[in-house]
Amino acid sequence: MEFGDEIVDPLRRLAEEYGLDTPVNTEAPRTEAHDVRLSSEIVAFIEEQGESVDELLGRPVVHPPPIDNSFPLTSYYISSSHNTYLLSRQLLGRSSTASYTHVLTRGARTVEIDVWPSSRGPIVTHGYTFSTSVPFKSVCVAIGDEVKPDDWPVFVSLECHVGIDGQEELVEIMKGAWGEKLVVREVEDVPGNAVAPKDLMGRILVMVEYYPQAAPKKKNEDDDESSSSSNSSSSSPLSDSESPESKILEALHLRKKIERENKRPIISEALNKLGVYAHSMKPKKNWFLQELLHPAHILINISEPALRELFSSHSTKLISHAQKHMRRVYPRGTRIKSSNLNPIEFWRDGSQVVSLNWQTYDKGMQINEAMFVGSPGWVLKLAKLIGLGEGMGGRLKLSGRFAGLSSLPVSEGTNSQDAYIRAELITSGNELKWRSATSKCASIPETGVDLMFDNATFEWEYNSDDLTFLRVLIVKDEFGKDEELALFCARVDHLQQGWRLIRLLSMKGKDTGATLLAKFAIEAI
């Protein structure tokens, strides 16, 4: 391949630096490739509970169910990557085809391409920043190579900055790179609103921008994106703080806004035809109250702050709208450090495509991993969000106990360690927190920290028809700010009950080799 030399080293680097080991907890703790060392205290404790160590080492902690592929496209959450081409940060990042290979291999089913004109032909880059570029053709070939016949469909979110005269070339490049994988017309004998993933296996669908004919604006009327611009730098629990870089980015976005106002984007007929199941439209005022019939398959492409403004007053309408139309949510522009939004906020109101910066393993990405681990990158929405199971919700109680920790790696020269467990129950509308008492390891063996925890139990109640996640962290107890050392994050619906050995991940998502002995129980109230 013409880009083969360019992709090898970045792929290796991406796997080493950004590859995640979330699937380890869907497998048995002990496998042919990985042995588990347990402290003598943990072994004795397991036997006191009447459990077999060997049997416990064969039990996975998380068991995601199989996904039905026969529901309409609007009925799923889709694992999605934002600014896929970037290897690192937003302003100064390097663009690479390897990033597409990397995220598709990890299960992303929506990727983003920002295509721009250049003297070398169309390129992919983060416009109005200092990011490097990569040829559009190379990106398309990389995507096509990773989409296999049995894969669930892949959406490509195409943000086109190429003029109408150059868009025919884009179409030809995509057709040449993707061949029969590219969806160029609706599936025969399947009504448009009923097309399902099973009808599009191994196929690539393009989200093509659609610009409806502008109507004269009334006084003080604007679209939802513009009305939210004053809040685009508002903070949230998963946001960046202000920095000098953000001021640079604000100036660049202002320039971009002025250019857009002076020259309205135009999409050619040839490119428009590729938006078969996803005509991507930036929302106008009260879009969620409108019946969008033309063209067919409108996808709402909306920013994080613009959609968040609607939550408190229009949640029911947003859910209803997402039963008929796809919705893509992208991060606010001032997330220059590639931090992530909280995807649960947007999943709860029906948004199917919540785009995240996959190079940052923060809380938002940890939740995304917990949602999609063990899946084909598509997960069915909650029943109540697709018009099923109304009124079937009830209350459940999750109870847990943590017994002890084995073999947590420490930095060189560490002779003792004081640590505690922090647990969080994260739902669509709340976050509950608990912590254990601090446990002390006065002498650390070469195999890592071993700790036992006394009376480390919790109980939480939650709604059975809600998105609910458990996040567990091992935290170093220090003077000043405590340091998070290792974590586990899972969707509560997928947790296995009884005693389990959790394989803990580092704060970069790597398997640490450490295990946490835990017991979970879920019961109806």
ABEGO torsion letter per residue (X at the ends): XAAAAAAAAAAAAAAAAABBAAAAAABBABBAABBBBBBAAAAAAAAAAGBBAAAAAABBABBBBBBBAABBAAABBBBBBBGAABABBAAABBBBAAAAAAAAAAGBABBBBBBBBBAAEBBBBBBGBABBBBBAAAAAAAAAAABBAABBBBBBBBBBABBAAAAAAAAAAAAAAAEAABBABBBBGBBAAABBAAAABGBBBBBBBBBBBBBBBBBGBBBAAAAAAAAAABBBAABBBBBAAAAAAAAAAAAAAAAAAABBBBBBAAAAAABAABBBBBBBBGAAABBBAOBBGBBBBBBAAAAAAAAAAAAAAAAAAAAABBBBBBBBAABAAGBBBBAAAAAAAGBABBBBBAABBBAAAAAAAAAABGBAGBBBBBAAAAGBGBGABBBBBBBBBBABBBGBBBBBGBABBBBBBBBBBBBAABBBBBBBBBBBBABBBAAEBBBBBBGBBBBBBBBAABBBBBBBBBBBBBBEBBBBABBBBBBAAABBBEBBBBBBBBAAGBBAGBBBBBBBBBBBX
